[in-house]
């Protein structure tokens, strides 16, 4: 069975048709401006999201809701277990 890659469950023909309609509606000279505007908008949205996340984290640390020492210890333990599992899995793979 052969699987064709699709973008958002849209085939190649549909993508070409949509691009054709976009060119017809906006014109070829406006497409770079539209793409640039979309890129700037996405960047602003990402920056705003990061700012909100940083403010929430900062506020939680100030309120004592986030204990960084405990979080660090947990992450260290998780990394140790992951390393041990990877080491064990590697030896099992070599034996097979």
ChimeraX commands (.cxc) that place a marker at each C-alpha (Angstrom):
marker #1 position 0.00,0.00,0.00 radius 0.5
marker #1 position 1.41,3.40,-0.99 radius 0.5
marker #1 position 0.62,6.47,1.09 radius 0.5
marker #1 position 0.73,9.91,-0.51 radius 0.5
marker #1 position 1.77,12.76,1.78 radius 0.5
marker #1 position -1.01,15.29,2.23 radius 0.5
marker #1 position -1.12,18.72,3.80 radius 0.5
marker #1 position -4.13,19.13,6.06 radius 0.5
marker #1 position -5.89,16.31,4.20 radius 0.5
marker #1 position -5.66,18.29,0.97 radius 0.5
marker #1 position -4.19,16.71,-2.13 radius 0.5
marker #1 position -1.78,18.27,-4.61 radius 0.5
marker #1 position -4.50,19.17,-7.10 radius 0.5
marker #1 position -6.48,21.05,-4.47 radius 0.5
marker #1 position -3.39,22.98,-3.34 radius 0.5
marker #1 position -2.63,24.03,-6.92 radius 0.5
marker #1 position -6.25,25.09,-7.40 radius 0.5
marker #1 position -6.19,27.16,-4.19 radius 0.5
marker #1 position -2.91,28.82,-5.22 radius 0.5
marker #1 position -4.42,29.61,-8.63 radius 0.5
marker #1 position -7.43,31.26,-6.99 radius 0.5
marker #1 position -5.15,33.27,-4.66 radius 0.5
marker #1 position -3.12,34.52,-7.63 radius 0.5
marker #1 position -6.30,35.43,-9.51 radius 0.5
marker #1 position -7.82,37.30,-6.55 radius 0.5
marker #1 position -4.78,39.14,-5.20 radius 0.5
marker #1 position -2.43,39.21,-8.17 radius 0.5
marker #1 position 1.11,37.91,-8.34 radius 0.5
marker #1 position 2.64,41.18,-7.13 radius 0.5
marker #1 position 0.63,41.22,-3.86 radius 0.5
marker #1 position 1.43,37.66,-2.75 radius 0.5
marker #1 position 4.90,38.47,-1.28 radius 0.5
marker #1 position 3.38,41.37,0.69 radius 0.5
marker #1 position 0.62,39.12,2.02 radius 0.5
marker #1 position 3.15,36.42,2.99 radius 0.5
marker #1 position 5.36,39.01,4.69 radius 0.5
marker #1 position 2.38,40.34,6.64 radius 0.5
marker #1 position 1.35,36.84,7.71 radius 0.5
marker #1 position 4.92,36.12,8.81 radius 0.5
marker #1 position 5.07,39.31,10.88 radius 0.5
marker #1 position 1.70,38.51,12.44 radius 0.5
marker #1 position 2.78,35.00,13.35 radius 0.5
marker #1 position 6.02,36.36,14.86 radius 0.5
marker #1 position 4.11,38.90,16.96 radius 0.5
marker #1 position 1.74,36.19,18.16 radius 0.5
marker #1 position 4.67,33.95,19.12 radius 0.5
marker #1 position 6.42,36.82,20.93 radius 0.5
marker #1 position 3.22,37.72,22.80 radius 0.5
marker #1 position 2.74,34.09,23.82 radius 0.5
marker #1 position 6.32,33.89,25.09 radius 0.5
marker #1 position 5.89,37.15,27.02 radius 0.5
marker #1 position 2.73,35.86,28.70 radius 0.5
marker #1 position 4.40,32.56,29.53 radius 0.5
marker #1 position 7.41,34.35,31.03 radius 0.5
marker #1 position 5.19,36.63,33.11 radius 0.5
marker #1 position 3.16,33.70,34.44 radius 0.5
marker #1 position 6.33,31.77,35.31 radius 0.5
marker #1 position 7.88,34.84,36.97 radius 0.5
marker #1 position 4.72,35.47,38.98 radius 0.5
marker #1 position 4.51,31.82,40.04 radius 0.5
marker #1 position 8.14,31.89,41.21 radius 0.5
marker #1 position 7.52,35.07,43.19 radius 0.5
marker #1 position 4.47,33.51,44.83 radius 0.5
marker #1 position 6.43,30.37,45.66 radius 0.5
marker #1 position 4.24,28.15,43.51 radius 0.5
marker #1 position 7.21,26.81,41.58 radius 0.5
marker #1 position 10.00,25.24,43.59 radius 0.5
marker #1 position 12.93,25.22,41.20 radius 0.5
marker #1 position 15.07,22.94,43.39 radius 0.5
marker #1 position 12.42,20.23,43.45 radius 0.5
marker #1 position 11.85,20.61,39.71 radius 0.5
marker #1 position 15.59,20.32,39.07 radius 0.5
marker #1 position 15.82,17.18,41.22 radius 0.5
marker #1 position 12.90,15.59,39.39 radius 0.5
marker #1 position 14.42,16.42,35.99 radius 0.5
marker #1 position 17.75,14.92,37.10 radius 0.5
marker #1 position 16.03,11.69,38.17 radius 0.5
marker #1 position 14.09,11.52,34.91 radius 0.5
marker #1 position 17.30,11.98,32.93 radius 0.5
marker #1 position 19.04,9.22,34.94 radius 0.5
marker #1 position 16.19,6.79,34.31 radius 0.5
marker #1 position 16.07,7.71,30.61 radius 0.5
marker #1 position 19.82,7.09,30.29 radius 0.5
marker #1 position 19.50,3.72,32.00 radius 0.5
marker #1 position 16.61,2.70,29.74 radius 0.5
marker #1 position 18.51,3.78,26.63 radius 0.5
marker #1 position 21.58,1.85,27.79 radius 0.5
marker #1 position 19.48,-1.26,28.44 radius 0.5
marker #1 position 17.60,-0.91,25.15 radius 0.5
marker #1 position 20.89,-0.55,23.29 radius 0.5
marker #1 position 22.21,-3.80,24.72 radius 0.5
marker #1 position 18.97,-5.60,23.87 radius 0.5
marker #1 position 19.05,-4.28,20.31 radius 0.5
marker #1 position 22.63,-5.49,19.85 radius 0.5
marker #1 position 21.72,-9.00,21.02 radius 0.5
marker #1 position 18.82,-9.25,18.58 radius 0.5
marker link #1:1,2 radius 0.2
marker link #1:2,3 radius 0.2
marker link #1:3,4 radius 0.2
marker link #1:4,5 radius 0.2
marker link #1:5,6 radius 0.2
marker link #1:6,7 radius 0.2
marker link #1:7,8 radius 0.2
marker link #1:8,9 radius 0.2
marker link #1:9,10 radius 0.2
marker link #1:10,11 radius 0.2
marker link #1:11,12 radius 0.2
marker link #1:12,13 radius 0.2
marker link #1:13,14 radius 0.2
marker link #1:14,15 radius 0.2
marker link #1:15,16 radius 0.2
marker link #1:16,17 radius 0.2
marker link #1:17,18 radius 0.2
marker link #1:18,19 radius 0.2
marker link #1:19,20 radius 0.2
marker link #1:20,21 radius 0.2
marker link #1:21,22 radius 0.2
marker link #1:22,23 radius 0.2
marker link #1:23,24 radius 0.2
marker link #1:24,25 radius 0.2
marker link #1:25,26 radius 0.2
marker link #1:26,27 radius 0.2
marker link #1:27,28 radius 0.2
marker link #1:28,29 radius 0.2
marker link #1:29,30 radius 0.2
marker link #1:30,31 radius 0.2
marker link #1:31,32 radius 0.2
marker link #1:32,33 radius 0.2
marker link #1:33,34 radius 0.2
marker link #1:34,35 radius 0.2
marker link #1:35,36 radius 0.2
marker link #1:36,37 radius 0.2
marker link #1:37,38 radius 0.2
marker link #1:38,39 radius 0.2
marker link #1:39,40 radius 0.2
marker link #1:40,41 radius 0.2
marker link #1:41,42 radius 0.2
marker link #1:42,43 radius 0.2
marker link #1:43,44 radius 0.2
marker link #1:44,45 radius 0.2
marker link #1:45,46 radius 0.2
marker link #1:46,47 radius 0.2
marker link #1:47,48 radius 0.2
marker link #1:48,49 radius 0.2
marker link #1:49,50 radius 0.2
marker link #1:50,51 radius 0.2
marker link #1:51,52 radius 0.2
marker link #1:52,53 radius 0.2
marker link #1:53,54 radius 0.2
marker link #1:54,55 radius 0.2
marker link #1:55,56 radius 0.2
marker link #1:56,57 radius 0.2
marker link #1:57,58 radius 0.2
marker link #1:58,59 radius 0.2
marker link #1:59,60 radius 0.2
marker link #1:60,61 radius 0.2
marker link #1:61,62 radius 0.2
marker link #1:62,63 radius 0.2
marker link #1:63,64 radius 0.2
marker link #1:64,65 radius 0.2
marker link #1:65,66 radius 0.2
marker link #1:66,67 radius 0.2
marker link #1:67,68 radius 0.2
marker link #1:68,69 radius 0.2
marker link #1:69,70 radius 0.2
marker link #1:70,71 radius 0.2
marker link #1:71,72 radius 0.2
marker link #1:72,73 radius 0.2
marker link #1:73,74 radius 0.2
marker link #1:74,75 radius 0.2
marker link #1:75,76 radius 0.2
marker link #1:76,77 radius 0.2
marker link #1:77,78 radius 0.2
marker link #1:78,79 radius 0.2
marker link #1:79,80 radius 0.2
marker link #1:80,81 radius 0.2
marker link #1:81,82 radius 0.2
marker link #1:82,83 radius 0.2
marker link #1:83,84 radius 0.2
marker link #1:84,85 radius 0.2
marker link #1:85,86 radius 0.2
marker link #1:86,87 radius 0.2
marker link #1:87,88 radius 0.2
marker link #1:88,89 radius 0.2
marker link #1:89,90 radius 0.2
marker link #1:90,91 radius 0.2
marker link #1:91,92 radius 0.2
marker link #1:92,93 radius 0.2
marker link #1:93,94 radius 0.2
marker link #1:94,95 radius 0.2
marker link #1:95,96 radius 0.2
view
